[in-house]
Structures are given as C-alpha cells and as structure tokens.
Amino acid sequence: MLSNKINSINPSLTLELSAKINKLKKEGIKVYNFTVGEPDFKTPRYIIDKTLEYLDNGIVRYTDTSGIPNLREEISLKLNKCNHIKCDKDSIVVSTGAKQAIVNSLFALTNPNDEVLIPSPYWLSYPEMCKLTDCKPVILPYNENFKVDVDILNQYKNSNIKCLILNNPSNPTGVIYSEEELLSIGNWAVENNVYIISDEIYERLSYDKDFISIASLSDEINEITITINGFSKAYAMTGFRLGYSCSTNEVSKLIKRLQGHITSNANTLSQIAGLTALKDESDEVEQMIGEFKSRRDYIVSKLDEFDIEYIYPAGAFYIFIKIDQFYNSTINNSLELCNELLSKYNVAFVPGIVFGDDKYIRMSYATSIEDIKQGLENLKNFIVDQKI
C-alpha cells in the first residue's frame, strides 16, 4: 500500500495543458504561451560572474543549515532597511526556494487537524502544502476588492485556526493590500492568536505604490508573522531555487531543526548568487521591473478595448481575466475554455479553477511584448467569434 497522504495531493490540472502546448510546438505551430510563472529575462550578469568566480575556486562545501552567515546577515539588513521588519540573522532560514520555506513554516507552526486560512483566489500549491503537513486548508471567499478582510475572517473564526496564509502581491490576481488593510488583518490575527505566513515573493513587482510588509506594522504583528521571500522573481533566479523565511528566533529554530533532516543547507552556489544579488544590485533589476509595468499597462489598455472584465493587477506579473460570459453548451468551465483557446487560437492561459475560481483565466505577462500583442489579438478573435 502506497502513501495515502501523497495520493490525496492533487496533481496539477495544468499538466494536460502543458502536454498540448508541447505537442503543438513539436508540430511547428507557434503558441503564444501565457502560462509561465517565471521572468523571461536572463539572470543579471553580475550575479552569474560572481557565482562562476566562486565555482572556479573549487571550494563548494556544506554551509550552516540556516544558510551562509553573511547571506543571512544581508537578508536581515535588507528586511530592516527596505521592509522595516525588525529582525536579525538568527531570524532567517535560507531554504531551497520559497516553496520549501512555506512548507517548513507550516510544519513548524501546525499540529494535525489545525486549520489554515487561505484567501481565494489562491496559489494552487497552498492547499496541497496543508495536506502534506496534516493540517486542514480552509478556503476563504473574497470581498469586492478581491481580498480578504476582517468581516470574512470573523465568519470563519474558531478555536482550530492556527494560521493565515497571505499572498501579497497575489498570484494569480496581482492585487496588493494597503497599509490599512494589512493593519486590520494583522491586529485581528494578534487578537485571535493566529499566525500569519506572509508570502511576499512578488514584493519588488509593485508598480503603483510602495510595497508594505505586514510584519513591519507593529511589534505584536511581527511576533506572529513568518515572512516568506526569495530571489526567483525580482532577480530572475528561478532555477537557483533560493528562498528564505523570517520569523521569531523560537520559530526559526524549529524550521532549522526540520530542514536539517530534509535538505540541510540550500545549494551553496545559489547562496553565493543570492548574497551577490543583494549586495551588488545593478540597474538590470529596476529595468526588468519597469518592463513588466509597461507590459501590464499595455495589456489592461487592450482588455479595456475588448470590453472584457479583469482584476486590475497592481503587482506581480499576472492578470486574472473574467471569462464565464463565454460559457455555452460546448464550453462549460475555465479548463475547457483554455483548451479551446489553445487548440483553435494558439494561445495558452491557465484555467482559473486551479486557483479556486472557475470564472477566470490567468495570463502571465512574463513574455515578450511581441508575443503579448499577437496573443491578445488572437484572444480578441476568440471574443469576436463568440459574439457571432
């Protein structure tokens, strides 16, 4: 008998879509692919050069389980200076990607059958991470701003709730919480003895206002918050698999103890790359962020022309587009609509059902503006055909 727990974890519903994309590509058909969740830019050269220099020395050994002390110190300096989060290097555990940092946090915080609040639409891995750690995911509805608020939290309040996962900026919607909204949520969590796992992996991709970390808003909120971040999105370092958590020393010790028996330290070369990314940041990063904003602005202008609804993305590099108005006798859900767009119009989106909302599809704009322009033209053709 194989593991019931792992069998209970849902495979990605996008695997079938990915297989179709690859099949079309092999047939020589150009596919305008808006499913990708990673920057299309090269990792900045200054990061690559330093990593190669270190590799040439031939000394690539284990590090402390929590990460290289210089890297943890640099992360804590960044969090203090840029995010206004009070912490020191002992608050930091460097992990193999932000995914591991989140799973580590859930293991450290929860006991079997504890409840974890997950606002919808949600990143598809959150519920499965909860199942893996034997806690219960509780999906929350959203308000008129596509966010969670205290009124919603109070509806689901009970003694079994251990923590709230807050993804800010959001994947898939791109919404960003204001200081007032975060303070309200943070105070609610403090009053109700609920931890917050704040996934801030897209924090640098905030286009209209300065980003605010929830842990920065008060000492009390900081005490119950685990801030998750990494290097994949801001520095185009997805393949380096480098993330981190910032928490109280009490929690970070548990995370370190757990990680010591799973992966030990994160990849040593990746840690050198991360240290370089923070210490020697170049103009390339801001140029990349500016390009994402330009793409965002172009897409929303075209969707407005098409007269199609969407959730305005203040951050990240996704836009959540409402498509249930196109459901009919042959297209009944977001997965079927994405299949239709791919097979007949050569454009690939992620169906909203994987994020908990079947009325939408997710478009990533981590691709060239040329592909965006043609892909949106193909989407327009679909819309026109549905009105005939």
C-alpha positions as CSV (number, residue, x, y, z in Angstrom):
1,M,0.0,0.0,0.0
2,L,1.5,3.3,-1.1
3,S,1.1,6.6,0.8
4,N,-2.5,7.7,1.3
5,K,-1.3,11.2,2.1
6,I,0.6,11.7,-1.1
7,N,-2.2,10.1,-3.1
8,S,-4.5,12.7,-1.6
9,I,-2.5,15.5,-3.0
10,N,-3.9,16.8,-6.3
11,P,-1.7,16.7,-9.4
12,S,-1.5,20.0,-11.3
13,L,-4.5,20.4,-13.6
14,T,-2.3,22.2,-16.0
15,L,-0.2,19.1,-16.9
16,E,-2.7,18.3,-19.7
17,L,-2.5,21.8,-21.0
18,S,1.3,21.7,-20.9
19,A,1.4,18.5,-22.9
20,K,-0.8,20.0,-25.5
21,I,1.4,23.1,-25.7
22,N,4.5,20.9,-26.2
23,K,2.7,18.8,-28.8
24,L,1.8,21.9,-30.9
25,K,5.3,23.2,-30.6
26,K,6.7,19.9,-31.9
27,E,4.4,20.2,-34.9
28,G,5.9,23.6,-35.7
29,I,2.9,25.6,-34.5
30,K,3.7,28.9,-32.8
31,V,2.0,29.0,-29.4
32,Y,1.6,32.3,-27.5
33,N,2.2,30.9,-24.1
34,F,0.9,33.0,-21.1
35,T,1.1,30.2,-18.5
36,V,4.7,30.7,-17.4
37,G,5.3,31.8,-13.8
38,E,8.9,33.0,-14.1
39,P,10.6,36.1,-15.6
40,D,11.6,35.8,-19.2
41,F,14.8,37.8,-18.5
42,K,18.2,36.4,-18.1
43,T,19.7,36.3,-14.6
44,P,21.7,39.6,-14.3
45,R,25.3,39.2,-15.4
46,Y,26.8,40.5,-12.1
47,I,25.2,37.5,-10.3
48,I,26.4,35.0,-12.8
49,D,30.0,36.4,-12.8
50,K,30.4,36.2,-9.0
51,T,28.9,32.7,-8.9
52,L,31.3,31.5,-11.6
53,E,34.2,33.1,-9.8
54,Y,33.3,31.2,-6.6
55,L,32.9,27.9,-8.5
56,D,36.3,28.4,-10.1
57,N,37.8,28.3,-6.6
58,G,36.6,24.7,-6.3
59,I,35.6,25.1,-2.7
60,V,31.9,24.2,-2.7
61,R,31.1,22.7,0.7
62,Y,28.1,22.4,3.1
63,T,27.1,25.5,4.8
64,D,25.2,26.0,8.1
65,T,21.7,24.5,7.8
66,S,20.2,28.0,8.1
67,G,22.5,29.4,5.3
68,I,25.7,31.2,5.0
69,P,26.0,33.7,7.9
70,N,26.9,36.6,5.5
71,L,23.8,35.9,3.4
72,R,21.5,35.7,6.4
73,E,23.0,39.0,7.7
74,E,22.5,40.6,4.3
75,I,18.8,39.4,4.2
76,S,18.2,40.8,7.7
77,L,19.7,44.1,6.7
78,K,17.5,44.2,3.6
79,L,14.4,43.4,5.7
80,N,15.2,46.0,8.3
81,K,16.1,48.8,5.8
82,C,13.6,48.1,2.9
83,N,10.7,46.3,4.6
84,H,11.1,47.9,8.0
85,I,10.9,44.4,9.7
86,K,12.8,44.2,12.9
87,C,14.9,41.1,12.7
88,D,18.4,39.7,12.9
89,K,20.3,37.0,11.1
90,D,19.1,34.3,13.6
91,S,15.5,35.1,12.4
92,I,16.5,33.9,8.9
93,V,16.5,30.4,7.5
94,V,17.6,30.1,3.9
95,S,15.8,27.3,2.0
96,T,15.6,25.6,-1.3
97,G,13.1,28.0,-2.8
98,A,10.3,29.9,-1.2
99,K,8.1,26.8,-1.6
100,Q,10.3,24.9,1.0
101,A,10.2,27.9,3.2
102,I,6.4,27.8,3.3
103,V,6.2,24.1,3.9
104,N,8.9,24.4,6.7
105,S,6.7,27.1,8.3
106,L,3.6,25.0,8.2
107,F,5.4,22.1,9.8
108,A,6.8,24.4,12.5
109,L,3.5,26.0,13.3
110,T,0.8,23.4,12.9
111,N,-0.3,20.1,14.5
112,P,-2.5,17.6,12.8
113,N,-6.0,18.9,12.0
114,D,-5.2,22.5,12.8
115,E,-6.9,24.8,10.3
116,V,-5.1,27.1,7.9
117,L,-7.0,30.0,6.3
118,I,-6.3,30.5,2.6
119,P,-7.9,33.5,0.8
120,S,-9.1,32.8,-2.7
121,P,-8.1,33.0,-5.4
122,Y,-5.0,31.3,-4.1
123,W,-1.7,30.0,-5.4
124,L,-2.5,26.4,-6.3
125,S,0.1,24.8,-4.0
126,Y,-1.1,26.2,-0.7
127,P,-3.9,23.7,-0.1
128,E,-1.7,20.8,-1.1
129,M,1.0,22.0,1.2
130,C,-1.5,21.9,4.1
131,K,-2.5,18.4,3.2
132,L,1.2,17.4,3.2
133,T,1.6,18.8,6.7
134,D,-1.6,17.2,8.0
135,C,-3.4,20.5,8.6
136,K,-6.7,21.5,7.1
137,P,-6.9,24.1,4.4
138,V,-9.9,26.4,4.8
139,I,-10.6,28.4,1.6
140,L,-11.9,32.0,2.2
141,P,-14.1,34.0,-0.2
142,Y,-13.0,37.4,-1.3
143,N,-14.6,40.8,-0.9
144,E,-15.4,43.4,-3.6
145,N,-11.7,44.2,-3.9
146,F,-10.8,40.5,-4.4
147,K,-9.1,40.5,-1.0
148,V,-9.8,39.0,2.5
149,D,-10.9,41.3,5.3
150,V,-11.8,41.1,9.0
151,D,-15.5,40.6,8.3
152,I,-14.7,37.5,6.3
153,L,-12.1,36.3,8.8
154,N,-14.7,36.6,11.6
155,Q,-17.1,34.4,9.7
156,Y,-14.5,31.6,9.8
157,K,-13.1,32.2,13.2
158,N,-12.9,29.2,15.5
159,S,-10.5,27.6,18.1
160,N,-8.9,25.3,15.5
161,I,-7.4,28.0,13.3
162,K,-3.6,28.1,13.6
163,C,-2.6,30.4,10.8
164,L,-3.5,32.5,7.8
165,I,-1.5,32.4,4.5
166,L,-1.4,35.9,3.0
167,N,0.0,36.1,-0.5
168,N,0.8,39.8,-1.2
169,P,1.2,40.7,-4.1
170,S,-1.2,38.0,-5.1
171,N,-0.7,35.2,-7.6
172,P,-3.0,34.9,-9.6
173,T,-4.7,38.3,-9.2
174,G,-1.9,40.8,-8.8
175,V,-3.8,42.6,-6.1
176,I,-1.8,44.3,-3.3
177,Y,-3.0,45.1,0.2
178,S,-2.9,48.6,1.5
179,E,-1.4,49.5,4.9
180,E,-4.8,50.0,6.4
181,E,-6.0,46.6,5.2
182,L,-2.9,44.9,6.4
183,L,-3.1,46.5,9.8
184,S,-6.7,45.4,10.2
185,I,-5.8,41.8,9.3
186,G,-2.6,41.8,11.5
187,N,-4.5,43.2,14.6
188,W,-7.2,40.5,14.1
189,A,-4.5,37.8,14.0
190,V,-2.9,39.1,17.1
191,E,-6.2,39.3,19.0
192,N,-7.2,35.8,17.9
193,N,-3.8,34.2,18.4
194,V,-3.4,33.3,14.7
195,Y,-0.1,33.2,13.0
196,I,0.4,34.8,9.6
197,I,2.5,33.3,6.8
198,S,3.1,36.3,4.6
199,D,4.3,35.1,1.1
200,E,5.9,38.2,-0.3
201,I,7.8,36.6,-3.2
202,Y,6.5,39.3,-5.7
203,E,7.2,42.3,-3.4
204,R,9.6,44.0,-5.8
205,L,6.9,43.9,-8.5
206,S,4.7,46.6,-7.1
207,Y,4.0,49.1,-9.8
208,D,1.8,51.8,-8.4
209,K,2.7,52.2,-4.7
210,D,5.5,51.3,-2.3
211,F,5.1,47.8,-1.0
212,I,4.3,47.3,2.7
213,S,5.2,44.1,4.7
214,I,2.6,43.2,7.2
215,A,5.3,42.3,9.8
216,S,6.5,45.9,9.8
217,L,3.3,47.4,11.2
218,S,3.8,46.6,14.9
219,D,5.9,44.5,17.2
220,E,2.9,42.4,18.1
221,I,2.2,41.6,14.4
222,N,5.9,40.9,13.8
223,E,5.8,38.4,16.6
224,I,3.2,36.2,14.9
225,T,4.3,36.7,11.3
226,I,6.6,34.5,9.2
227,T,7.7,36.5,6.2
228,I,8.5,34.4,3.1
229,N,10.6,35.7,0.2
230,G,13.2,34.7,-2.2
231,F,15.2,35.5,-5.3
232,S,13.3,33.9,-8.2
233,K,11.1,36.8,-9.3
234,A,13.0,40.0,-8.5
235,Y,16.3,38.7,-9.8
236,A,15.2,36.2,-12.5
237,M,16.8,33.4,-10.5
238,T,14.0,30.8,-10.6
239,G,16.4,27.9,-11.4
240,F,18.7,28.8,-8.5
241,R,15.9,27.6,-6.0
242,L,16.7,30.0,-3.3
243,G,14.2,31.4,-0.7
244,Y,14.0,32.2,2.9
245,S,11.8,32.7,5.9
246,C,12.0,35.4,8.6
247,S,10.4,34.7,12.0
248,T,10.9,34.8,15.7
249,N,14.0,33.0,16.9
250,E,11.8,30.4,18.5
251,V,10.1,29.6,15.2
252,S,13.3,29.8,13.2
253,K,15.0,27.2,15.4
254,L,12.2,24.7,14.7
255,I,12.4,25.4,11.0
256,K,16.2,24.9,11.1
257,R,15.8,21.6,13.0
258,L,13.3,20.4,10.4
259,Q,15.4,21.5,7.4
260,G,18.4,19.8,8.8
261,H,16.7,16.4,8.3
262,I,15.3,17.2,4.8
263,T,17.7,19.2,2.6
264,S,20.3,20.5,5.1
265,N,21.5,23.8,3.6
266,A,20.3,25.3,0.3
267,N,22.6,25.0,-2.6
268,T,25.9,26.7,-1.7
269,L,26.4,28.3,-5.1
270,S,22.8,29.6,-5.1
271,Q,23.5,31.2,-1.7
272,I,26.6,32.9,-3.2
273,A,24.4,34.1,-6.0
274,G,21.8,35.4,-3.6
275,L,24.4,37.2,-1.5
276,T,25.7,38.9,-4.6
277,A,22.2,39.8,-5.8
278,L,21.5,41.7,-2.6
279,K,25.0,43.3,-2.1
280,D,25.7,44.4,-5.6
281,E,22.3,45.0,-7.1
282,S,22.6,46.6,-10.6
283,D,20.2,48.7,-12.8
284,E,19.2,45.5,-14.5
285,V,16.7,44.7,-11.8
286,E,14.9,48.0,-12.0
287,Q,14.9,47.8,-15.8
288,M,13.2,44.4,-15.6
289,I,10.6,45.7,-13.2
290,G,10.0,48.7,-15.5
291,E,9.4,46.4,-18.4
292,F,6.9,44.3,-16.5
293,K,5.0,47.5,-15.6
294,S,5.0,48.6,-19.3
295,R,3.6,45.2,-20.3
296,R,0.9,45.4,-17.6
297,D,-0.2,48.8,-18.8
298,Y,-0.4,47.6,-22.4
299,I,-2.5,44.6,-21.5
300,V,-5.0,46.4,-19.4
301,S,-5.4,49.0,-22.2
302,K,-6.2,46.3,-24.7
303,L,-8.6,44.4,-22.4
304,D,-10.4,47.7,-21.9
305,E,-10.7,48.0,-25.7
306,F,-12.1,44.4,-25.8
307,D,-14.6,45.4,-23.1
308,I,-13.7,42.3,-21.1
309,E,-13.6,42.3,-17.3
310,Y,-10.4,41.6,-15.3
311,I,-8.9,42.2,-11.9
312,Y,-6.6,45.1,-12.0
313,P,-3.1,43.9,-11.2
314,A,-1.1,46.3,-9.0
315,G,1.8,43.9,-8.8
316,A,3.3,40.5,-9.7
317,F,3.2,39.7,-13.5
318,Y,-0.3,38.1,-13.9
319,I,-3.7,39.3,-14.8
320,F,-6.9,37.4,-13.9
321,I,-9.4,37.7,-16.8
322,K,-13.1,37.0,-16.3
323,I,-14.4,34.6,-19.0
324,D,-17.5,32.9,-17.7
325,Q,-19.6,35.0,-20.0
326,F,-18.3,32.9,-22.8
327,Y,-19.5,29.6,-21.3
328,N,-22.0,27.8,-23.5
329,S,-23.2,24.3,-24.5
330,T,-19.7,23.3,-25.5
331,I,-17.5,25.3,-23.1
332,N,-18.6,24.7,-19.5
333,N,-15.6,25.8,-17.4
334,S,-12.3,27.5,-17.5
335,L,-10.3,24.4,-18.4
336,E,-12.5,23.7,-21.4
337,L,-12.2,27.4,-22.4
338,C,-8.4,27.3,-22.1
339,N,-8.4,24.1,-24.3
340,E,-10.5,26.0,-26.9
341,L,-8.1,29.0,-26.9
342,L,-5.1,26.7,-27.3
343,S,-6.4,24.4,-30.0
344,K,-8.1,27.0,-32.2
345,Y,-6.4,30.2,-31.4
346,N,-2.9,29.1,-30.4
347,V,-2.9,31.0,-27.1
348,A,-2.3,29.3,-23.7
349,F,-3.7,30.5,-20.4
350,V,-4.0,28.8,-17.0
351,P,-7.6,27.9,-16.1
352,G,-8.9,29.7,-13.0
353,I,-10.2,26.5,-11.5
354,V,-6.6,25.6,-10.4
355,F,-6.7,28.9,-8.3
356,G,-10.1,28.2,-6.9
357,D,-12.1,30.4,-9.2
358,D,-13.6,28.9,-12.3
359,K,-14.9,32.2,-13.7
360,Y,-11.4,33.4,-14.6
361,I,-8.2,32.5,-16.5
362,R,-4.7,33.7,-15.6
363,M,-2.5,35.4,-18.1
364,S,1.2,35.8,-17.3
365,Y,3.0,38.7,-18.9
366,A,6.4,37.2,-18.3
367,T,7.0,37.0,-22.0
368,S,7.9,39.3,-24.9
369,I,5.7,42.3,-25.8
370,E,5.6,41.0,-29.4
371,D,4.0,37.7,-28.2
372,I,1.7,39.7,-25.9
373,K,0.5,41.8,-28.8
374,Q,-0.2,38.9,-31.1
375,G,-1.6,36.7,-28.3
376,L,-4.1,39.4,-27.3
377,E,-5.1,39.8,-31.0
378,N,-5.8,36.0,-31.0
379,L,-7.8,36.4,-27.8
380,K,-9.8,39.2,-29.5
381,N,-10.6,36.9,-32.4
382,F,-12.0,34.4,-29.9
383,I,-14.2,37.1,-28.3
384,V,-15.5,38.3,-31.7
385,D,-16.2,34.7,-32.8
386,Q,-18.2,34.1,-29.6
387,K,-20.5,37.1,-30.4
388,I,-21.3,35.9,-33.9
